[in-house]
């Protein structure tokens, strides 16, 4: 009997830090609907910011109405209390929610007076936004320019299929996101993008402001061979480049392999 009792685990008595670490492996639905109902200690622990450093609402984005997604996103970002590291959500409908994310998603807002190459050490224990995926969002150039200083710790950024932003937003990101190593800016033509998406202007903005970029996805964009070569010249650390098949006949692959031996170019077919 004593042996059986000794093997019984008092899960409700686990230290909050240990519980929080376990909870990070659960799904969003489990964290929101199951864990809070188990006991008071679990309900208290699941509200700790540590459990909300990584927020993935991508699968939920297509199911909810815009106001529901907005409300849920605001609640979870507030719970992170500035410790948010990874956010994935699709289809933001307005500038206000993007502004909210950049303001509340990090403990810092870009005004900290510290050299960019010391940032990894300055933010190591504080927690800050590093991965931001916002595909299919309708955010504007102006809000990205306004909030870009708050994204100084972002290393991975996905703004694919966001038709309302252009070279101005990309340039602002390049000037303020000095730790950025991966940028996804795939986009297809749509009525919303008419007269707005200027691929070569964006590519030149990337070339002039993101010299430390290592991975770039720029698919379904019509850019010239000269523009591609300019990108490669200005971003010497690139190891992965995703562009369109129509350039393959003009690009000298032998030359590229010799000049950029570590570069992998993924060619797509643009219809």
Protein Blocks (a to p, Z undefined) as FASTA:
>chain_A
ZZmmmmpccfklpcfklmmmmmmmpcfklmmmmmmmmpmmlmmmmmpmklmmbccfklmm
mmpcfklmmmmmmmmmmmnnopafbdcdehiabfklmmmmmmmmpcbehjaccdfklmmm
mmmmnopafbdcdehiacdfklmmmmmmmmmmbcbdcfehiakbcfklmmmmmmmmmmbc
bdcdbdcddfklgoklcfklmmmmmmmmmmmbfbdcdehiacdfklmmmmmmmmmmbcbd
cddfklmmmpcfklmmmmmmmbccdddddZZ
